[in-house]
Structures are given as C-alpha cells and as structure tokens.
Amino acid sequence: MLFNSYEFIFLFLPIVLLGYFVLVPKGARLGFLTIMSYLFYGWWDWRFCSLMLISTLVDYQAGKRIHASDITRVRRRWLTISVVSNLSLLGFFKYFDLAARSVNQLSALFGLDAPIPLLHVVLPVGISFYTFQSMSYSLDIYMRAAKPARNIWDFACYVALFPQLIAGPIVRYRDLADQLVHRTHTWAKATLGISFFIAGLAKKVILADGVAFLVGDAFEASVPGLFSAWAGTLAYAMQIYFDFSGYSDMAVGLGLMLGFRLPQNFNSPYKSVSITDFWRRWHISLSSWLRDYLYIPLGGNRLGAVRTYVNLFITMLLGGLWHGANWNFVIWGGYHGALLALERKAGKKGLWWWAPMPLQRFFTFLLVMIGWVFFRADTLGQAGAVFRGLLGLNGVEGYV
C-alpha cells in the first residue's frame, strides 16, 4: 500500500484516524497503531510480516539483556545476536541472488562449472529501513545512549509505525521513546501534518511522476542522444528528490496527525556547496546512521588521514550497497566515498573554495547528477550508454 494510493487515502487512513481518536481507548492506542501498521505492511504480502516480527522480538529481548548486564562479554553476545539476526535477514532477502550471480560469473572466468542456483528471492518492501531501525535500538542500549522500551507494545509500535515503515526516515528509538509514552494532539499539529502530507503528495504525484517519461526515454533507450540523455539525467535528479522527499514529507505529516514528531529527512540538498554538504542535507537519517554506527566505529577521523579516507570510502561503499542488490549501487557509493575523501584531503574550504557560491552549487550538483546515472541504470552497460549520450557520442537526436 502506497501513501498516494486510493486504498490508503480513502480507506486505510480514515479508518486509522477514526479508530485512534474516536473508537479506541487512550491506553490502547499504541496497540491499535501497531496492529494497523502490520495490516498496512501485510497489504503488500502478509507472509513477510513474520520477518518484521522476528526483528522486533529478537531486538526487544537483546535490548533487555544488554541493559540488565554489566558483564562485557554478555552484553557483546546479545549485541552480536541482534546485529547478526538483522543482517542475516537483510543479507539473504536482498543480496543472496546478487552474491550467487557474482560467484557464478567469477567461477566461469576460471572455467569452473559448479553454479550456485539462483533462488529469485522476493525482496520484502521496507526491509532495509526496519532492520536498520530495529538494530539501532540494541546498538544504542549497548552504547548506553538509550534505555529499554517499557514493554513489547512500545517497541513493536516503534519498529512498525506505518508513516516511516517503507521509506523512512530511519528513526532512532531514543528520539521516539518519550513520544511513545506521552504525545500531544492539537489542531495546530494536525493542521501542520495535513499540510506536510498534501505537499509531499504533490511532490510525488505531480513533480516526480510528471518527469518519469523523460527518465524512461534516456535510460531505456539503447543509444540515447545528447538532448535526451541530458533531459533524462536532469529529470531523474528531480524525480528521485521529489519522490523520496515527498514520501518523507508525507511520513512527517502522518506522524504529526497521530501526535508524533518525526525528523525531517531532507534540507534542500541541491543547494549544497560540496559533497560533504550534500550528505548533511540528503537522506539525513541514513547519513547520521552510517556515521554513528559504521564510520565512527571504524575509527572515523581519529586514526590519521589515510585511515579517514579509507573509512569514508568503506562507509559510502556499504551505504551504496544498502540501497539495492546491484553493483551499480556499489559503484555509486564508492564514487561518493571517493569524492568525500578528496574533499577531506582538500581541507575545510573544499574543492571549490575559489569559486563564487552559485558556481560551487553548480559544480556540486553536476557531480551528484553524474552519480545518479549509476544509481538509476540497471546495468553498467546502460550507464555507459547514458554517459556516451551525455558526451554527444550517440548523436544529438532527441529533445530540441
């Protein structure tokens, strides 16, 4: 079920609001939201609700055991159980076929004939978001940055809360803990929530979907011309922003309607003056998650310049892989990791310190747009065709 679908707007959302504010006692509201969130998720395929339930039960128990013990090896054991269980679910359902194909191709290069069968695993919607979100609960308790949930209903509602379930933002439990216990419901908050939802819906339906045909003309053509390649690449930069930002705005709006304040996930990213600045503004909840739970544990910038560059590269490489089971995403992540390392090497002034602010923004947007080609293309061959089009090597036919 999508936020812009008729089923959600005219059926699911009215039932949720009616039940939450009118039919269900205040003490049962979290339980009601949890059940409705599972119904929302199960609308796509009810069988995959079990995966979210597994993450919830494992991390809830792990959090309790970590908090209750002062013995380091016990705390580490339960943290390991939490991390391994979440990454195993994510790894199997999202990356098994990619790994099998890669091993088979590598084996073929050496003349080995023992292919790993592809299982054609169905990717559960939103699994990247709720596994990261659920896992951060155990990590925060281990780092003593959060306390355990009062009960299983609080934690289950946090993991499954439908406004941010399938497209983020990735919310930390510590940021939502108090709101799960005490929330305010005012007309001002509801009005603001409705405004956010309508603005996000317009971004998605009018702007993102409105340029989709230009994207298709560039990325689905075998030899996109100069004009169609540029039009399609620019259109995709707009499409992915308005699509993702629109969903985030709708999530924030739905949260406000229910009394929750979810974090903003975008802050005018195309105004960025550097790639570092871009990642402070784009998908903020993921950027901060990768920083706190991957980059800093790897050593951050505490182990010297070279190690800092390596840590940035590894963090973005894995961040790219998080987005999808395709080597294009890995290349996209590595591309951004290399740019972040170059900027760190250049110092605080950045790569474009010599240029006026408008030019800094232009150069940064151009680098981001080049990266979007890898992100959108299904294969390296398709990305190569678009790059040839951008350079005019496929001719100039297309939009004039």
Secondary structure, 3 states (H helix, E strand, C coil): CCCCCHHHHHHHHHHHHHHHHHHCCHHHHHHHHHHHHHHHHHHHHHHHHHHHHHHHHHHHHHHHHHHHCCCHHHHHHHHHHHHHHHHHHHHHHHHHHHHHHHHHHHHHHCCCCCCCCCCCCCCCCCHHHHHHHHHHHHHHHHCCCCCCCCCHHHHHHHHHCHHHCCCCCCCCHHHHHHHHHCCCCCHHHHHHHHHHHHHHHHHHHHHHHHHHHHHHHHHCCCCCCHHHHHHHHHHHHHHHHHHHHHHHHHHHHHHHHCCCCCCCCCCCHHHCCCHHHHHHHCCHHHHHHHHHHHHHHHCCCCCCHHHHHHHHHHHHHHHHHHHCCCHHHHHHHHHHHHHHHHHHHHCCCCCCCCCCHHHHHHHHHHHHHHHHHHHHCCCHHHHHHHHHHHCCCCCCCCCC
